[in-house]
Amino acid sequence: MSSVKLDTLIIGGGIAGLWILDRQVERGRSAGLLEAQSLGEGQSISAQGILHGGTKYSLSGLVPTGAREVSAMPKRWTESLTGTRSPNLSGARVRTPECHLWRTDSVRSIVGMVGAKVGLAVTPTVIEPENRPAVLRSCPGDVALLPEQVIEMPSVLETLRSMHEDRLVHGTVGAISKDRSDGYEVTATTSDGASLIIHTSRIVLAAGRGNEALLAMIQGRNPSRITRPDMQLRPLHMGMVRGPEDALPELNGHCVDGGQTRVTITSSTAEDGSRVWQLGGRLAEDGCSRSEDDQRRESKACLDAVLPDFDSKSPALEWATYRIDRAELKTRRWARPDGAFVSASEDIITVWPTKMVLAPNAAEKVDALICPNAEDQDVQSLPFRGHPTPDVARPPWETARWS
């Protein structure tokens, strides 16, 4: 059995947990991260990667608090992606510096397009019909460009992994209890079967839906001291299509229908070199009640409706779906939270970033809750060197059942 001593232990290796880890290291604290599965498993690896700045919120004509928080995020991500601010993500892949916004041929969608044009964060720039990409050439009404970058999440996660490899450990939590120094003792079992004791001044829970079980574990040993925030799950049933580049052109953007995005399409490249489209937006939200086969059919019908020049019947194409649950703070009437949720009880900090793009915001909120007192000098700067390190999760298109 080995032991380590830390200022901050983060449990959960999604994009928020990794960003929090980097922020704590930048602040000069000894920090480590424990992940039970693979980095980004679940929500982060499934994110479509659009660094949106609030335009999607503005489609309804409303400007919630979350839209104001998210409006600063594209610039913050750009600072990291260009290597001018920590974490240095200049090695991560940016798929495109901008994405498209277009509409279907209905009155409701025309209203939505106007809503986007008066949005708070970025202004779509209408492009002339002759300059549209071929797949959008016959779309009715305006086609616009949005200055919203699209990133490849696997490469972002791999960049953060390589940056902090000796601060990451692959293992599961067995118990969490108070120790004699008024910090916490975390008992873990690493993926190679070894026992590990982690002494830490504070714990940050960034495990998505796993936060619920961790909070129950902590509250069970400290029932009168820990306030436990409640969680809700917002499910998605995503569509996917893959094929060669001549059948599936590069496309990233939103099709607007009324006050919502009817479908959000982002492109990626599979390990075998084929192109993949992920299909989100209202298609994924409404698809939760559909079977896998029904969601495939609905994905084809949706693309036929929003992309008149796209041939969904091409024999070169394959279709798949996957389900994912977004973990969030529980709200009244199951409403979507406005922004990243960060809350402290004792020295337990619970984090639900709500959206991938809000990871930097979540890290800054965590940092604001930590007193700037001198940290324990008897800690380790590279606490998990020599212990097994979690791999980056495989993206959903590599594990899906295609047909």
C-alpha positions as CSV (number, residue, x, y, z in Angstrom):
1,M,0.0,0.0,0.0
2,S,1.3,3.4,-1.0
3,S,0.2,6.9,0.0
4,V,0.4,10.4,-1.3
5,K,-0.3,13.9,0.1
6,L,-2.1,16.6,-1.9
7,D,-3.5,20.1,-1.6
8,T,-6.4,19.2,-4.0
9,L,-7.7,15.9,-5.3
10,I,-10.1,16.1,-8.3
11,I,-12.3,13.0,-8.8
12,G,-13.4,12.7,-12.4
13,G,-11.4,13.1,-15.6
14,G,-13.7,14.9,-18.0
15,I,-12.9,18.2,-19.6
16,A,-14.0,20.1,-16.5
17,G,-11.9,18.0,-14.1
18,L,-8.8,18.2,-16.3
19,W,-9.2,22.0,-16.7
20,I,-9.6,22.3,-12.9
21,L,-6.4,20.3,-12.4
22,D,-4.5,22.5,-14.7
23,R,-5.8,25.6,-13.0
24,Q,-4.8,24.3,-9.5
25,V,-1.3,23.4,-10.8
26,E,-0.9,26.9,-12.4
27,R,-1.8,28.4,-9.0
28,G,1.1,26.5,-7.4
29,R,-0.9,23.9,-5.6
30,S,-0.2,20.2,-5.4
31,A,-3.1,18.6,-7.3
32,G,-4.0,15.2,-8.6
33,L,-6.9,13.6,-10.5
34,L,-8.4,10.2,-10.0
35,E,-10.4,8.7,-12.9
36,A,-12.2,5.3,-12.7
37,Q,-12.7,4.7,-16.4
38,S,-11.1,6.6,-19.3
39,L,-10.5,10.4,-19.6
40,G,-13.6,12.0,-21.0
41,E,-15.7,8.8,-20.8
42,G,-19.4,9.8,-21.2
43,Q,-20.2,13.4,-21.7
44,S,-16.8,15.0,-22.7
45,I,-15.8,12.5,-25.4
46,S,-19.3,12.7,-26.9
47,A,-19.3,16.6,-27.1
48,Q,-19.7,17.9,-30.6
49,G,-17.0,20.4,-29.9
50,I,-18.6,23.7,-31.0
51,L,-17.3,26.6,-28.9
52,H,-20.5,28.6,-29.0
53,G,-20.8,32.0,-27.5
54,G,-24.5,32.3,-26.9
55,T,-26.0,32.4,-30.3
56,K,-28.0,29.2,-29.6
57,Y,-29.5,30.9,-26.5
58,S,-30.5,34.0,-28.5
59,L,-32.7,32.0,-31.0
60,S,-35.6,32.2,-28.5
61,G,-35.2,35.9,-28.0
62,L,-34.3,35.4,-24.3
63,V,-30.9,36.1,-22.7
64,P,-30.6,33.9,-19.6
65,T,-27.7,34.1,-17.1
66,G,-26.0,31.2,-18.8
67,A,-25.8,33.1,-22.1
68,R,-23.9,35.9,-20.4
69,E,-21.5,33.4,-18.9
70,V,-21.0,31.4,-22.1
71,S,-20.4,34.6,-24.2
72,A,-16.9,34.9,-22.7
73,M,-15.9,31.3,-23.4
74,P,-14.9,31.4,-27.1
75,K,-12.3,34.0,-26.4
76,R,-11.1,32.1,-23.3
77,W,-10.8,28.8,-25.3
78,T,-9.0,30.7,-28.1
79,E,-6.3,31.9,-25.6
80,S,-5.6,28.3,-24.7
81,L,-5.8,26.9,-28.2
82,T,-3.3,29.5,-29.4
83,G,-1.0,28.8,-26.4
84,T,-1.2,32.2,-24.9
85,R,-2.8,31.1,-21.7
86,S,-2.8,27.9,-19.6
87,P,-3.7,25.2,-20.3
88,N,-1.7,25.3,-23.5
89,L,-3.9,23.5,-26.0
90,S,-1.9,24.6,-29.1
91,G,-1.3,20.9,-29.8
92,A,-5.1,20.1,-30.0
93,R,-6.9,20.0,-33.3
94,V,-9.3,22.8,-34.3
95,R,-11.5,21.3,-37.0
96,T,-12.6,24.7,-38.3
97,P,-12.5,28.3,-37.1
98,E,-16.1,28.9,-38.0
99,C,-19.4,27.0,-38.5
100,H,-22.5,27.6,-40.6
101,L,-26.0,28.6,-39.6
102,W,-29.0,28.0,-41.9
103,R,-32.7,27.6,-41.8
104,T,-35.4,25.4,-43.1
105,D,-38.2,26.8,-45.4
106,S,-40.8,27.7,-42.8
107,V,-42.0,30.8,-41.1
108,R,-40.9,29.5,-37.7
109,S,-37.4,29.0,-38.9
110,I,-37.3,32.5,-40.5
111,V,-38.1,34.0,-37.1
112,G,-35.3,31.9,-35.5
113,M,-32.8,33.1,-38.1
114,V,-33.7,36.7,-37.3
115,G,-33.3,35.9,-33.6
116,A,-29.8,34.6,-34.2
117,K,-28.9,37.8,-36.1
118,V,-29.7,39.9,-33.0
119,G,-28.0,37.5,-30.6
120,L,-25.8,38.8,-27.8
121,A,-22.5,37.1,-28.4
122,V,-21.6,36.8,-32.1
123,T,-23.1,38.1,-35.3
124,P,-23.7,35.7,-38.1
125,T,-22.3,36.9,-41.5
126,V,-24.6,36.0,-44.4
127,I,-22.6,34.5,-47.3
128,E,-23.6,34.9,-51.0
129,P,-25.2,31.9,-52.6
130,E,-22.3,31.3,-54.9
131,N,-19.9,31.1,-52.0
132,R,-21.9,28.5,-50.0
133,P,-20.5,25.0,-49.6
134,A,-22.1,22.6,-52.1
135,V,-24.1,20.7,-49.4
136,L,-25.8,24.0,-48.5
137,R,-26.2,25.4,-52.0
138,S,-30.0,24.8,-52.3
139,C,-31.0,25.7,-48.8
140,P,-33.8,28.4,-48.8
141,G,-33.1,31.7,-47.3
142,D,-29.9,32.9,-45.7
143,V,-26.9,30.7,-45.0
144,A,-24.5,32.4,-42.6
145,L,-21.1,31.9,-41.0
146,L,-20.7,32.0,-37.2
147,P,-17.2,32.7,-35.7
148,E,-17.5,29.6,-33.5
149,Q,-14.6,27.2,-33.6
150,V,-15.1,23.5,-33.7
151,I,-12.6,21.4,-31.8
152,E,-11.7,17.7,-31.9
153,M,-12.4,16.6,-28.3
154,P,-10.2,13.5,-28.4
155,S,-7.2,15.6,-29.3
156,V,-8.0,18.2,-26.5
157,L,-8.3,15.4,-23.9
158,E,-5.0,13.8,-25.1
159,T,-3.2,17.1,-24.9
160,L,-4.3,17.6,-21.3
161,R,-3.4,14.0,-20.5
162,S,0.1,14.3,-21.8
163,M,0.6,17.6,-20.0
164,H,-0.4,16.2,-16.6
165,E,0.4,12.4,-16.9
166,D,2.1,12.2,-13.5
167,R,-0.8,13.9,-11.8
168,L,-3.4,11.4,-13.1
169,V,-4.2,8.0,-11.7
170,H,-6.5,5.3,-13.0
171,G,-8.5,3.8,-10.1
172,T,-11.7,3.6,-8.1
173,V,-12.7,5.2,-4.8
174,G,-13.3,2.8,-2.0
175,A,-13.9,5.2,0.9
176,I,-13.7,8.9,1.8
177,S,-13.3,10.0,5.4
178,K,-12.0,12.9,7.5
179,D,-8.4,12.5,8.6
180,R,-6.6,13.7,11.8
181,S,-5.4,16.9,10.2
182,D,-9.0,17.9,9.3
183,G,-8.4,17.1,5.7
184,Y,-9.6,14.0,3.9
185,E,-8.4,10.5,3.5
186,V,-9.4,8.8,0.2
187,T,-8.8,5.0,-0.1
188,A,-8.5,3.9,-3.7
189,T,-7.7,0.8,-5.7
190,T,-5.7,1.5,-8.9
191,S,-6.3,-0.3,-12.1
192,D,-3.4,-2.7,-11.5
193,G,-5.0,-3.8,-8.2
194,A,-2.8,-1.8,-5.9
195,S,-4.1,0.0,-2.8
196,L,-3.5,3.8,-2.6
197,I,-4.2,6.2,0.3
198,I,-4.6,9.8,-0.7
199,H,-4.4,12.5,2.0
200,T,-5.8,15.8,0.7
201,S,-6.8,19.2,2.1
202,R,-9.9,19.3,-0.2
203,I,-11.8,17.3,-2.8
204,V,-13.3,18.5,-6.0
205,L,-16.0,16.2,-7.4
206,A,-16.1,16.5,-11.2
207,A,-17.4,13.0,-12.0
208,G,-20.6,14.0,-13.9
209,R,-23.3,11.6,-12.9
210,G,-20.8,9.8,-10.7
211,N,-20.9,12.8,-8.3
212,E,-24.2,11.5,-6.8
213,A,-22.7,8.3,-5.5
214,L,-19.6,10.1,-4.3
215,L,-21.7,12.6,-2.4
216,A,-23.7,9.8,-0.8
217,M,-20.4,8.1,0.2
218,I,-19.1,11.3,1.9
219,Q,-22.4,12.2,3.5
220,G,-22.8,8.7,4.9
221,R,-19.6,9.3,7.0
222,N,-20.3,12.9,7.8
223,P,-24.1,13.2,7.8
224,S,-24.3,16.5,9.7
225,R,-21.5,18.4,8.0
226,I,-21.9,17.9,4.2
227,T,-24.6,19.6,2.2
228,R,-25.5,17.5,-0.8
229,P,-26.7,19.2,-4.0
230,D,-29.2,17.2,-6.0
231,M,-28.6,16.1,-9.6
232,Q,-30.7,15.7,-12.7
233,L,-29.9,13.9,-15.9
234,R,-30.8,15.3,-19.3
235,P,-30.7,12.5,-21.9
236,L,-29.8,12.7,-25.5
237,H,-30.1,10.1,-28.3
238,M,-27.5,11.3,-30.9
239,G,-27.6,10.3,-34.5
240,M,-24.4,9.6,-36.6
241,V,-23.7,8.9,-40.2
242,R,-20.3,7.9,-41.7
243,G,-18.9,7.5,-45.2
244,P,-16.3,8.5,-47.7
245,E,-15.6,12.2,-48.2
246,D,-17.3,12.3,-51.6
247,A,-20.6,11.1,-50.0
248,L,-20.2,13.0,-46.7
249,P,-18.7,16.4,-47.1
250,E,-17.2,18.5,-44.3
251,L,-20.0,20.3,-42.5
252,N,-20.2,22.0,-39.1
253,G,-23.1,24.1,-38.0
254,H,-26.7,24.5,-36.9
255,C,-30.0,24.4,-38.8
256,V,-32.4,26.7,-37.2
257,D,-36.1,26.0,-36.8
258,G,-38.0,28.5,-34.8
259,G,-36.4,29.2,-31.4
260,Q,-34.4,26.0,-31.4
261,T,-31.6,24.3,-33.4
262,R,-33.4,21.6,-35.3
263,V,-30.1,19.7,-35.8
264,T,-26.5,20.5,-35.0
265,I,-24.1,18.7,-37.4
266,T,-20.3,18.4,-36.7
267,S,-17.7,16.5,-38.7
268,S,-14.9,14.2,-37.4
269,T,-12.5,11.7,-38.9
270,A,-12.7,8.0,-37.9
271,E,-9.7,5.8,-37.3
272,D,-10.3,4.2,-40.7
273,G,-10.2,7.5,-42.5
274,S,-13.9,7.8,-43.1
275,R,-15.8,11.0,-42.3
276,V,-18.4,11.0,-39.5
277,W,-21.2,13.4,-38.9
278,Q,-22.6,13.7,-35.3
279,L,-26.2,14.8,-35.3
280,G,-27.4,16.7,-32.2
281,G,-29.8,19.5,-31.4
282,R,-33.6,18.9,-31.2
283,L,-33.1,15.7,-33.2
284,A,-31.2,14.2,-30.3
285,E,-33.4,15.7,-27.5
286,D,-36.6,14.4,-29.1
287,G,-35.0,11.1,-30.0
288,C,-34.8,9.9,-26.4
289,S,-38.2,8.3,-26.8
290,R,-37.3,6.5,-30.0
291,S,-35.7,3.1,-30.5
292,E,-32.3,2.9,-32.2
293,D,-33.8,1.9,-35.6
294,D,-36.4,4.7,-35.3
295,Q,-33.7,7.3,-34.5
296,R,-31.7,6.1,-37.6
297,R,-34.8,6.6,-39.8
298,E,-35.5,10.0,-38.2
299,S,-31.9,11.1,-38.7
300,K,-32.2,10.3,-42.4
301,A,-35.6,12.2,-42.7
302,C,-34.1,15.2,-40.8
303,L,-31.1,15.5,-43.1
304,D,-33.4,15.1,-46.2
305,A,-35.5,18.1,-44.8
306,V,-32.6,20.4,-43.9
307,L,-30.1,19.6,-46.6
308,P,-31.8,19.4,-50.0
309,D,-28.5,18.6,-51.8
310,F,-27.6,15.7,-49.5
311,D,-28.2,12.2,-50.6
312,S,-29.2,10.2,-47.5
313,K,-29.9,7.2,-49.6
314,S,-26.3,6.8,-50.9
315,P,-25.2,3.1,-50.4
316,A,-21.8,4.5,-49.3
317,L,-23.3,5.8,-46.0
318,E,-23.8,3.9,-42.7
319,W,-25.9,5.0,-39.8
320,A,-25.7,4.7,-36.0
321,T,-27.0,6.2,-32.8
322,Y,-25.8,6.5,-29.2
323,R,-27.3,7.6,-26.0
324,I,-25.7,10.0,-23.5
325,D,-26.9,11.5,-20.2
326,R,-25.9,15.1,-19.3
327,A,-25.5,15.4,-15.5
328,E,-26.6,18.8,-14.1
329,L,-27.8,20.5,-11.0
330,K,-31.4,19.7,-10.3
331,T,-33.6,22.6,-11.1
332,R,-37.3,23.4,-10.7
333,R,-39.4,21.9,-13.5
334,W,-36.3,20.2,-14.9
335,A,-35.2,23.4,-16.6
336,R,-31.7,23.6,-18.1
337,P,-29.3,25.3,-15.6
338,D,-28.1,28.7,-16.7
339,G,-24.4,28.1,-16.3
340,A,-21.7,26.0,-14.7
341,F,-22.6,24.9,-11.2
342,V,-19.9,25.0,-8.5
343,S,-20.7,24.7,-4.8
344,A,-18.6,24.1,-1.6
345,S,-19.6,22.4,1.6
346,E,-16.8,22.1,4.1
347,D,-13.8,21.3,1.8
348,I,-15.9,19.3,-0.7
349,I,-16.5,21.2,-3.9
350,T,-19.1,19.8,-6.3
351,V,-18.9,20.7,-10.0
352,W,-21.3,20.2,-12.9
353,P,-20.1,22.3,-15.8
354,T,-23.5,22.0,-17.7
355,K,-21.8,22.4,-21.0
356,M,-18.3,21.5,-22.4
357,V,-17.6,25.1,-23.4
358,L,-18.0,26.2,-19.8
359,A,-15.1,24.1,-18.4
360,P,-12.8,27.2,-18.1
361,N,-15.6,29.0,-16.2
362,A,-16.1,26.0,-13.9
363,A,-12.3,26.0,-13.1
364,E,-12.3,29.7,-12.3
365,K,-15.3,29.2,-10.0
366,V,-13.6,26.4,-8.2
367,D,-10.4,28.5,-7.8
368,A,-12.5,31.4,-6.3
369,L,-13.8,29.0,-3.5
370,I,-10.3,28.1,-2.4
371,C,-8.7,30.4,0.2
372,P,-5.3,31.8,-0.9
373,N,-3.7,30.7,2.3
374,A,-0.3,29.1,2.2
375,E,-0.6,25.5,1.2
376,D,0.9,22.5,2.9
377,Q,4.6,22.3,2.0
378,D,4.8,18.6,2.7
379,V,3.0,17.6,-0.5
380,Q,4.0,16.1,-3.8
381,S,4.1,18.0,-7.1
382,L,3.9,14.9,-9.2
383,P,1.8,12.7,-6.9
384,F,0.9,9.8,-9.2
385,R,4.2,9.2,-11.0
386,G,4.7,5.4,-11.3
387,H,1.0,4.7,-10.9
388,P,-1.2,3.6,-13.8
389,T,-2.5,6.5,-15.9
390,P,-6.0,6.5,-17.6
391,D,-6.2,6.5,-21.3
392,V,-8.4,8.9,-23.3
393,A,-11.9,7.4,-24.0
394,R,-12.7,6.2,-27.5
395,P,-15.2,8.5,-29.3
396,P,-18.7,7.1,-29.8
397,W,-18.3,6.6,-33.6
398,E,-15.5,4.0,-32.8
399,T,-17.7,1.9,-30.6
400,A,-21.2,2.3,-32.2
401,R,-23.1,-0.4,-34.0
402,W,-23.3,0.7,-37.7
403,S,-25.7,-0.4,-40.3
